Amino acid sequence: MNANNLTLEMVQQEVEFLQKTLENLRFNGTISNDSYLHAGAVEGGLSMLANLIELGISSDEVGDHLRQLHERAGRIDEAHPALGPSVAASR
């Protein structure tokens, strides 16, 4: 994703998708509670990203936040390798 191409609606839709998907995966026992909690950091980061976009923050700052969020997601994926495929399968 490129910070210049992001819209508020895109990010908000992703936040809603993650929220519902993570709740369902945890409820069904597909992911652990730890996975759920760690993935919540990505969800929260996306919410923050949406707020930045809504406030009209520069695309450079949005890009910085997006890069940090991507790095965080990578670390979470390493710690919980089943999480990403489970979320992707829910699309």
ZAKOL-846401 format. One record per atom (N, C-alpha, C, CB): residue in one letter; atom name; x, y, z. Coordinates in Angstrom, 1 decimal. Glycine has a CB too. Example, Ala and Ser with C-alpha at 12.3 -4.5 7.8 and 13.67 -1.06 7.14 Angstrom:
2
<atom 'A' 'N' <13.2 -5.7 7.8>>;
<atom 'A' 'CA' <12.3 -4.5 7.8>>;
<atom 'A' 'C' <13.2 -3.3 7.8>>;
<atom 'A' 'CB' <11.3 -4.5 9.0>>;
<atom 'S' 'N' <12.8 -2.2 7.1>>;
<atom 'S' 'CA' <13.7 -1.1 7.1>>;
<atom 'S' 'C' <12.9 0.0 7.9>>;
<atom 'S' 'CB' <14.1 -0.6 5.7>>;
This chain:
91
<atom 'M' 'N' <0.8 -1.2 0.0>>;
<atom 'M' 'CA' <0.0 0.0 0.0>>;
<atom 'M' 'C' <0.9 1.2 0.0>>;
<atom 'M' 'CB' <-1.0 0.0 1.2>>;
<atom 'N' 'N' <0.4 2.2 -0.7>>;
<atom 'N' 'CA' <1.1 3.5 -0.7>>;
<atom 'N' 'C' <0.3 4.5 0.0>>;
<atom 'N' 'CB' <1.4 3.9 -2.2>>;
<atom 'A' 'N' <0.9 5.3 0.8>>;
<atom 'A' 'CA' <0.2 6.3 1.6>>;
<atom 'A' 'C' <-0.6 7.3 0.8>>;
<atom 'A' 'CB' <1.2 7.1 2.5>>;
<atom 'N' 'N' <-0.1 7.6 -0.4>>;
<atom 'N' 'CA' <-0.7 8.5 -1.3>>;
<atom 'N' 'C' <-2.0 7.9 -1.9>>;
<atom 'N' 'CB' <0.2 8.9 -2.5>>;
<atom 'N' 'N' <-2.2 6.6 -1.9>>;
<atom 'N' 'CA' <-3.3 6.0 -2.5>>;
<atom 'N' 'C' <-4.4 5.6 -1.5>>;
<atom 'N' 'CB' <-2.9 4.7 -3.2>>;
<atom 'L' 'N' <-4.1 5.8 -0.2>>;
<atom 'L' 'CA' <-5.0 5.4 0.9>>;
<atom 'L' 'C' <-6.2 6.4 1.0>>;
<atom 'L' 'CB' <-4.3 5.2 2.2>>;
<atom 'T' 'N' <-7.3 5.9 1.2>>;
<atom 'T' 'CA' <-8.5 6.8 1.5>>;
<atom 'T' 'C' <-9.0 6.4 2.9>>;
<atom 'T' 'CB' <-9.6 6.7 0.5>>;
<atom 'L' 'N' <-9.7 7.3 3.5>>;
<atom 'L' 'CA' <-10.2 7.1 4.8>>;
<atom 'L' 'C' <-11.2 5.9 4.8>>;
<atom 'L' 'CB' <-11.0 8.4 5.3>>;
<atom 'E' 'N' <-12.0 5.8 3.7>>;
<atom 'E' 'CA' <-12.9 4.7 3.6>>;
<atom 'E' 'C' <-12.2 3.4 3.5>>;
<atom 'E' 'CB' <-13.8 4.9 2.4>>;
<atom 'M' 'N' <-11.1 3.3 2.8>>;
<atom 'M' 'CA' <-10.4 2.0 2.6>>;
<atom 'M' 'C' <-9.9 1.6 4.0>>;
<atom 'M' 'CB' <-9.2 2.2 1.7>>;
<atom 'V' 'N' <-9.3 2.5 4.7>>;
<atom 'V' 'CA' <-8.7 2.1 6.0>>;
<atom 'V' 'C' <-9.8 1.7 7.0>>;
<atom 'V' 'CB' <-7.9 3.3 6.6>>;
<atom 'Q' 'N' <-10.9 2.5 7.0>>;
<atom 'Q' 'CA' <-12.0 2.2 7.9>>;
<atom 'Q' 'C' <-12.6 0.8 7.6>>;
<atom 'Q' 'CB' <-13.1 3.3 7.8>>;
<atom 'Q' 'N' <-12.7 0.5 6.3>>;
<atom 'Q' 'CA' <-13.3 -0.8 5.9>>;
<atom 'Q' 'C' <-12.3 -2.0 6.4>>;
<atom 'Q' 'CB' <-13.4 -0.9 4.4>>;
<atom 'E' 'N' <-11.0 -1.7 6.3>>;
<atom 'E' 'CA' <-10.1 -2.7 6.8>>;
<atom 'E' 'C' <-10.2 -2.9 8.3>>;
<atom 'E' 'CB' <-8.6 -2.3 6.4>>;
<atom 'V' 'N' <-10.3 -1.8 9.0>>;
<atom 'V' 'CA' <-10.5 -1.9 10.5>>;
<atom 'V' 'C' <-11.7 -2.7 10.8>>;
<atom 'V' 'CB' <-10.6 -0.4 11.1>>;
<atom 'E' 'N' <-12.8 -2.4 10.2>>;
<atom 'E' 'CA' <-14.0 -3.2 10.4>>;
<atom 'E' 'C' <-13.9 -4.7 10.1>>;
<atom 'E' 'CB' <-15.2 -2.6 9.6>>;
<atom 'F' 'N' <-13.2 -4.9 9.0>>;
<atom 'F' 'CA' <-13.0 -6.3 8.6>>;
<atom 'F' 'C' <-12.1 -7.0 9.6>>;
<atom 'F' 'CB' <-12.3 -6.4 7.2>>;
<atom 'L' 'N' <-11.0 -6.4 10.0>>;
<atom 'L' 'CA' <-10.2 -7.0 11.0>>;
<atom 'L' 'C' <-10.9 -7.3 12.3>>;
<atom 'L' 'CB' <-8.9 -6.2 11.2>>;
<atom 'Q' 'N' <-11.6 -6.3 12.8>>;
<atom 'Q' 'CA' <-12.4 -6.4 14.0>>;
<atom 'Q' 'C' <-13.3 -7.6 14.0>>;
<atom 'Q' 'CB' <-13.2 -5.1 14.3>>;
<atom 'K' 'N' <-14.1 -7.7 13.0>>;
<atom 'K' 'CA' <-15.1 -8.8 12.9>>;
<atom 'K' 'C' <-14.4 -10.1 12.7>>;
<atom 'K' 'CB' <-16.0 -8.6 11.7>>;
<atom 'T' 'N' <-13.4 -10.2 11.8>>;
<atom 'T' 'CA' <-12.7 -11.4 11.5>>;
<atom 'T' 'C' <-11.9 -11.9 12.7>>;
<atom 'T' 'CB' <-11.7 -11.2 10.4>>;
<atom 'L' 'N' <-11.2 -11.1 13.4>>;
<atom 'L' 'CA' <-10.4 -11.5 14.6>>;
<atom 'L' 'C' <-11.4 -12.0 15.7>>;
<atom 'L' 'CB' <-9.6 -10.4 15.1>>;
<atom 'E' 'N' <-12.5 -11.3 15.9>>;
<atom 'E' 'CA' <-13.4 -11.8 16.9>>;
<atom 'E' 'C' <-14.0 -13.2 16.5>>;
<atom 'E' 'CB' <-14.6 -10.9 17.0>>;
<atom 'N' 'N' <-14.3 -13.4 15.2>>;
<atom 'N' 'CA' <-14.8 -14.7 14.8>>;
<atom 'N' 'C' <-13.8 -15.8 14.9>>;
<atom 'N' 'CB' <-15.3 -14.6 13.3>>;
<atom 'L' 'N' <-12.5 -15.5 14.5>>;
<atom 'L' 'CA' <-11.5 -16.5 14.6>>;
<atom 'L' 'C' <-11.2 -16.9 16.0>>;
<atom 'L' 'CB' <-10.2 -16.0 13.9>>;
<atom 'R' 'N' <-11.2 -15.9 16.9>>;
<atom 'R' 'CA' <-11.0 -16.3 18.3>>;
<atom 'R' 'C' <-12.1 -17.1 18.9>>;
<atom 'R' 'CB' <-10.7 -15.0 19.1>>;
<atom 'F' 'N' <-13.3 -16.6 18.6>>;
<atom 'F' 'CA' <-14.5 -17.3 19.1>>;
<atom 'F' 'C' <-14.5 -18.8 18.6>>;
<atom 'F' 'CB' <-15.8 -16.6 18.6>>;
<atom 'N' 'N' <-14.1 -19.0 17.3>>;
<atom 'N' 'CA' <-14.2 -20.4 16.8>>;
<atom 'N' 'C' <-13.0 -21.2 17.2>>;
<atom 'N' 'CB' <-14.2 -20.3 15.3>>;
<atom 'G' 'N' <-12.0 -20.6 17.9>>;
<atom 'G' 'CA' <-10.8 -21.3 18.3>>;
<atom 'G' 'C' <-9.8 -21.5 17.2>>;
<atom 'G' 'CB' <-11.2 -22.6 18.8>>;
<atom 'T' 'N' <-9.9 -20.7 16.1>>;
<atom 'T' 'CA' <-9.0 -20.8 15.0>>;
<atom 'T' 'C' <-7.6 -20.1 15.4>>;
<atom 'T' 'CB' <-9.5 -20.2 13.8>>;
<atom 'I' 'N' <-7.7 -19.1 16.2>>;
<atom 'I' 'CA' <-6.5 -18.4 16.7>>;
<atom 'I' 'C' <-6.6 -18.3 18.2>>;
<atom 'I' 'CB' <-6.4 -17.0 16.1>>;
<atom 'S' 'N' <-5.4 -18.2 18.8>>;
<atom 'S' 'CA' <-5.3 -18.2 20.2>>;
<atom 'S' 'C' <-5.7 -16.8 20.7>>;
<atom 'S' 'CB' <-3.9 -18.6 20.7>>;
<atom 'N' 'N' <-5.9 -16.7 22.0>>;
<atom 'N' 'CA' <-6.2 -15.4 22.6>>;
<atom 'N' 'C' <-4.9 -14.5 22.5>>;
<atom 'N' 'CB' <-6.5 -15.6 24.1>>;
<atom 'D' 'N' <-3.7 -15.0 22.6>>;
<atom 'D' 'CA' <-2.5 -14.2 22.4>>;
<atom 'D' 'C' <-2.5 -13.7 20.9>>;
<atom 'D' 'CB' <-1.3 -15.1 22.6>>;
<atom 'S' 'N' <-2.8 -14.5 20.0>>;
<atom 'S' 'CA' <-2.8 -14.0 18.6>>;
<atom 'S' 'C' <-3.8 -12.9 18.4>>;
<atom 'S' 'CB' <-3.2 -15.2 17.6>>;
<atom 'Y' 'N' <-5.0 -13.1 19.0>>;
<atom 'Y' 'CA' <-6.0 -12.1 18.9>>;
<atom 'Y' 'C' <-5.6 -10.8 19.5>>;
<atom 'Y' 'CB' <-7.3 -12.6 19.7>>;
<atom 'L' 'N' <-4.9 -10.8 20.7>>;
<atom 'L' 'CA' <-4.5 -9.6 21.3>>;
<atom 'L' 'C' <-3.4 -8.9 20.5>>;
<atom 'L' 'CB' <-4.0 -9.9 22.8>>;
<atom 'H' 'N' <-2.4 -9.7 20.0>>;
<atom 'H' 'CA' <-1.4 -9.1 19.2>>;
<atom 'H' 'C' <-1.9 -8.5 17.9>>;
<atom 'H' 'CB' <-0.3 -10.2 18.9>>;
<atom 'A' 'N' <-2.8 -9.2 17.3>>;
<atom 'A' 'CA' <-3.4 -8.6 16.1>>;
<atom 'A' 'C' <-4.2 -7.4 16.4>>;
<atom 'A' 'CB' <-4.3 -9.7 15.4>>;
<atom 'G' 'N' <-4.7 -7.2 17.6>>;
<atom 'G' 'CA' <-5.4 -6.0 17.9>>;
<atom 'G' 'C' <-4.5 -4.8 17.8>>;
<atom 'G' 'CB' <-5.9 -6.1 19.4>>;
<atom 'A' 'N' <-3.2 -5.0 17.9>>;
<atom 'A' 'CA' <-2.3 -3.9 17.8>>;
<atom 'A' 'C' <-2.3 -3.3 16.3>>;
<atom 'A' 'CB' <-0.8 -4.3 18.2>>;
<atom 'V' 'N' <-2.5 -4.2 15.4>>;
<atom 'V' 'CA' <-2.6 -3.8 14.0>>;
<atom 'V' 'C' <-3.9 -3.1 13.8>>;
<atom 'V' 'CB' <-2.4 -5.1 13.1>>;
<atom 'E' 'N' <-4.9 -3.7 14.3>>;
<atom 'E' 'CA' <-6.2 -3.0 14.2>>;
<atom 'E' 'C' <-6.2 -1.6 14.8>>;
<atom 'E' 'CB' <-7.3 -3.9 14.9>>;
<atom 'G' 'N' <-5.6 -1.5 16.0>>;
<atom 'G' 'CA' <-5.5 -0.2 16.6>>;
<atom 'G' 'C' <-4.6 0.8 15.7>>;
<atom 'G' 'CB' <-4.9 -0.3 18.0>>;
<atom 'G' 'N' <-3.6 0.2 15.2>>;
<atom 'G' 'CA' <-2.7 1.0 14.3>>;
<atom 'G' 'C' <-3.4 1.5 13.1>>;
<atom 'G' 'CB' <-1.5 0.3 13.9>>;
<atom 'L' 'N' <-4.3 0.7 12.5>>;
<atom 'L' 'CA' <-5.1 1.1 11.4>>;
<atom 'L' 'C' <-6.1 2.2 11.8>>;
<atom 'L' 'CB' <-5.8 -0.1 10.8>>;
<atom 'S' 'N' <-6.7 2.0 13.0>>;
<atom 'S' 'CA' <-7.6 3.1 13.4>>;
<atom 'S' 'C' <-6.9 4.4 13.6>>;
<atom 'S' 'CB' <-8.2 2.7 14.8>>;
<atom 'M' 'N' <-5.6 4.4 14.1>>;
<atom 'M' 'CA' <-4.8 5.6 14.2>>;
<atom 'M' 'C' <-4.5 6.1 12.8>>;
<atom 'M' 'CB' <-3.5 5.3 14.9>>;
<atom 'L' 'N' <-4.3 5.3 11.8>>;
<atom 'L' 'CA' <-4.0 5.7 10.5>>;
<atom 'L' 'C' <-5.2 6.4 9.9>>;
<atom 'L' 'CB' <-3.6 4.5 9.6>>;
<atom 'A' 'N' <-6.4 5.8 10.2>>;
<atom 'A' 'CA' <-7.6 6.5 9.7>>;
<atom 'A' 'C' <-7.8 7.9 10.3>>;
<atom 'A' 'CB' <-8.9 5.6 10.0>>;
<atom 'N' 'N' <-7.5 8.0 11.6>>;
<atom 'N' 'CA' <-7.6 9.3 12.2>>;
<atom 'N' 'C' <-6.6 10.3 11.6>>;
<atom 'N' 'CB' <-7.3 9.2 13.7>>;
<atom 'L' 'N' <-5.4 9.8 11.3>>;
<atom 'L' 'CA' <-4.4 10.7 10.7>>;
<atom 'L' 'C' <-4.9 11.2 9.3>>;
<atom 'L' 'CB' <-3.1 10.0 10.5>>;
<atom 'I' 'N' <-5.5 10.3 8.5>>;
<atom 'I' 'CA' <-6.0 10.7 7.2>>;
<atom 'I' 'C' <-7.1 11.6 7.4>>;
<atom 'I' 'CB' <-6.4 9.4 6.5>>;
<atom 'E' 'N' <-8.0 11.4 8.3>>;
<atom 'E' 'CA' <-9.2 12.2 8.5>>;
<atom 'E' 'C' <-8.8 13.6 8.9>>;
<atom 'E' 'CB' <-10.1 11.6 9.6>>;
<atom 'L' 'N' <-7.7 13.7 9.7>>;
<atom 'L' 'CA' <-7.2 15.0 10.1>>;
<atom 'L' 'C' <-6.4 15.8 9.1>>;
<atom 'L' 'CB' <-6.3 14.9 11.4>>;
<atom 'G' 'N' <-6.2 15.1 7.9>>;
<atom 'G' 'CA' <-5.5 15.8 6.9>>;
<atom 'G' 'C' <-4.0 15.8 7.1>>;
<atom 'G' 'CB' <-6.0 17.1 6.7>>;
<atom 'I' 'N' <-3.4 14.9 7.8>>;
<atom 'I' 'CA' <-2.0 14.9 8.1>>;
<atom 'I' 'C' <-1.3 14.6 6.7>>;
<atom 'I' 'CB' <-1.6 13.8 9.2>>;
<atom 'S' 'N' <-0.1 15.1 6.6>>;
<atom 'S' 'CA' <0.7 14.9 5.3>>;
<atom 'S' 'C' <0.9 13.5 5.0>>;
<atom 'S' 'CB' <2.0 15.6 5.4>>;
<atom 'S' 'N' <0.9 13.2 3.7>>;
<atom 'S' 'CA' <1.1 11.8 3.2>>;
<atom 'S' 'C' <2.5 11.3 3.7>>;
<atom 'S' 'CB' <1.0 11.8 1.7>>;
<atom 'D' 'N' <3.5 12.1 4.0>>;
<atom 'D' 'CA' <4.7 11.7 4.5>>;
<atom 'D' 'C' <4.5 11.1 5.9>>;
<atom 'D' 'CB' <5.8 12.8 4.6>>;
<atom 'E' 'N' <3.8 11.7 6.7>>;
<atom 'E' 'CA' <3.5 11.2 8.1>>;
<atom 'E' 'C' <2.7 10.0 8.1>>;
<atom 'E' 'CB' <2.9 12.3 9.0>>;
<atom 'V' 'N' <1.7 10.0 7.2>>;
<atom 'V' 'CA' <0.8 8.8 7.0>>;
<atom 'V' 'C' <1.7 7.6 6.5>>;
<atom 'V' 'CB' <-0.3 9.1 6.0>>;
<atom 'G' 'N' <2.6 7.9 5.6>>;
<atom 'G' 'CA' <3.5 6.9 5.1>>;
<atom 'G' 'C' <4.4 6.3 6.2>>;
<atom 'G' 'CB' <4.4 7.4 4.0>>;
<atom 'D' 'N' <4.9 7.2 7.1>>;
<atom 'D' 'CA' <5.8 6.8 8.2>>;
<atom 'D' 'C' <5.0 5.8 9.1>>;
<atom 'D' 'CB' <6.3 8.0 9.0>>;
<atom 'H' 'N' <3.8 6.2 9.4>>;
<atom 'H' 'CA' <2.9 5.4 10.3>>;
<atom 'H' 'C' <2.6 4.1 9.6>>;
<atom 'H' 'CB' <1.6 6.1 10.7>>;
<atom 'L' 'N' <2.4 4.1 8.3>>;
<atom 'L' 'CA' <2.1 2.9 7.6>>;
<atom 'L' 'C' <3.3 1.9 7.6>>;
<atom 'L' 'CB' <1.7 3.2 6.1>>;
<atom 'R' 'N' <4.5 2.5 7.4>>;
<atom 'R' 'CA' <5.7 1.6 7.4>>;
<atom 'R' 'C' <5.9 1.0 8.8>>;
<atom 'R' 'CB' <6.9 2.5 7.1>>;
<atom 'Q' 'N' <5.7 1.8 9.9>>;
<atom 'Q' 'CA' <5.8 1.3 11.2>>;
<atom 'Q' 'C' <4.8 0.2 11.5>>;
<atom 'Q' 'CB' <5.7 2.4 12.3>>;
<atom 'L' 'N' <3.6 0.4 11.0>>;
<atom 'L' 'CA' <2.5 -0.6 11.2>>;
<atom 'L' 'C' <2.9 -1.9 10.4>>;
<atom 'L' 'CB' <1.2 0.0 10.7>>;
<atom 'H' 'N' <3.4 -1.7 9.2>>;
<atom 'H' 'CA' <3.8 -2.9 8.4>>;
<atom 'H' 'C' <4.9 -3.7 9.1>>;
<atom 'H' 'CB' <4.3 -2.4 7.0>>;
<atom 'E' 'N' <5.9 -3.0 9.8>>;
<atom 'E' 'CA' <6.9 -3.7 10.5>>;
<atom 'E' 'C' <6.3 -4.4 11.7>>;
<atom 'E' 'CB' <8.0 -2.7 11.0>>;
<atom 'R' 'N' <5.4 -3.8 12.4>>;
<atom 'R' 'CA' <4.8 -4.4 13.6>>;
<atom 'R' 'C' <4.0 -5.6 13.1>>;
<atom 'R' 'CB' <3.8 -3.4 14.3>>;
<atom 'A' 'N' <3.3 -5.5 12.0>>;
<atom 'A' 'CA' <2.5 -6.7 11.5>>;
<atom 'A' 'C' <3.5 -7.8 11.2>>;
<atom 'A' 'CB' <1.7 -6.3 10.3>>;
<atom 'G' 'N' <4.7 -7.5 10.6>>;
<atom 'G' 'CA' <5.6 -8.6 10.3>>;
<atom 'G' 'C' <6.1 -9.3 11.5>>;
<atom 'G' 'CB' <6.8 -7.9 9.6>>;
<atom 'R' 'N' <6.4 -8.5 12.6>>;
<atom 'R' 'CA' <6.8 -9.2 13.9>>;
<atom 'R' 'C' <5.7 -10.1 14.4>>;
<atom 'R' 'CB' <7.2 -8.1 14.9>>;
<atom 'I' 'N' <4.5 -9.6 14.3>>;
<atom 'I' 'CA' <3.3 -10.4 14.8>>;
<atom 'I' 'C' <3.2 -11.7 14.0>>;
<atom 'I' 'CB' <2.0 -9.6 14.8>>;
<atom 'D' 'N' <3.4 -11.5 12.7>>;
<atom 'D' 'CA' <3.3 -12.7 11.8>>;
<atom 'D' 'C' <4.3 -13.7 12.1>>;
<atom 'D' 'CB' <3.4 -12.2 10.3>>;
<atom 'E' 'N' <5.5 -13.2 12.5>>;
<atom 'E' 'CA' <6.6 -14.2 12.8>>;
<atom 'E' 'C' <6.2 -14.9 14.1>>;
<atom 'E' 'CB' <7.9 -13.4 13.0>>;
<atom 'A' 'N' <5.6 -14.2 15.1>>;
<atom 'A' 'CA' <5.3 -14.8 16.4>>;
<atom 'A' 'C' <4.1 -15.7 16.3>>;
<atom 'A' 'CB' <5.0 -13.7 17.4>>;
<atom 'H' 'N' <3.2 -15.4 15.3>>;
<atom 'H' 'CA' <1.9 -16.2 15.2>>;
<atom 'H' 'C' <1.7 -16.5 13.7>>;
<atom 'H' 'CB' <0.7 -15.4 15.7>>;
<atom 'P' 'N' <2.5 -17.5 13.1>>;
<atom 'P' 'CA' <2.5 -17.8 11.7>>;
<atom 'P' 'C' <1.1 -18.2 11.2>>;
<atom 'P' 'CB' <3.5 -18.8 11.4>>;
<atom 'A' 'N' <0.2 -18.7 12.0>>;
<atom 'A' 'CA' <-1.1 -19.1 11.5>>;
<atom 'A' 'C' <-2.1 -18.0 11.4>>;
<atom 'A' 'CB' <-1.7 -20.2 12.4>>;
<atom 'L' 'N' <-1.8 -16.8 12.0>>;
<atom 'L' 'CA' <-2.7 -15.7 12.0>>;
<atom 'L' 'C' <-3.0 -15.1 10.7>>;
<atom 'L' 'CB' <-2.1 -14.6 12.9>>;
<atom 'G' 'N' <-1.9 -14.8 9.9>>;
<atom 'G' 'CA' <-2.1 -14.2 8.6>>;
<atom 'G' 'C' <-2.9 -15.1 7.7>>;
<atom 'G' 'CB' <-0.8 -13.9 8.0>>;
<atom 'P' 'N' <-2.6 -16.3 7.5>>;
<atom 'P' 'CA' <-3.4 -17.2 6.6>>;
<atom 'P' 'C' <-4.8 -17.3 7.1>>;
<atom 'P' 'CB' <-2.7 -18.5 6.5>>;
<atom 'S' 'N' <-5.0 -17.3 8.4>>;
<atom 'S' 'CA' <-6.4 -17.4 8.9>>;
<atom 'S' 'C' <-7.2 -16.2 8.5>>;
<atom 'S' 'CB' <-6.4 -17.6 10.4>>;
<atom 'V' 'N' <-6.6 -15.0 8.7>>;
<atom 'V' 'CA' <-7.3 -13.8 8.3>>;
<atom 'V' 'C' <-7.5 -13.7 6.8>>;
<atom 'V' 'CB' <-6.5 -12.5 8.8>>;
<atom 'A' 'N' <-6.5 -14.1 6.0>>;
<atom 'A' 'CA' <-6.6 -14.1 4.6>>;
<atom 'A' 'C' <-7.7 -15.0 4.1>>;
<atom 'A' 'CB' <-5.3 -14.4 3.9>>;
<atom 'A' 'N' <-7.8 -16.2 4.7>>;
<atom 'A' 'CA' <-8.9 -17.1 4.3>>;
<atom 'A' 'C' <-10.3 -16.6 4.6>>;
<atom 'A' 'CB' <-8.7 -18.4 5.1>>;
<atom 'S' 'N' <-10.4 -15.6 5.4>>;
<atom 'S' 'CA' <-11.7 -15.0 5.8>>;
<atom 'S' 'C' <-12.1 -13.9 4.8>>;
<atom 'S' 'CB' <-11.7 -14.5 7.2>>;
<atom 'R' 'N' <-11.3 -13.6 3.9>>;
<atom 'R' 'CA' <-11.7 -12.5 2.9>>;
<atom 'R' 'C' <-12.7 -13.0 1.9>>;
<atom 'R' 'CB' <-10.4 -12.0 2.2>>;
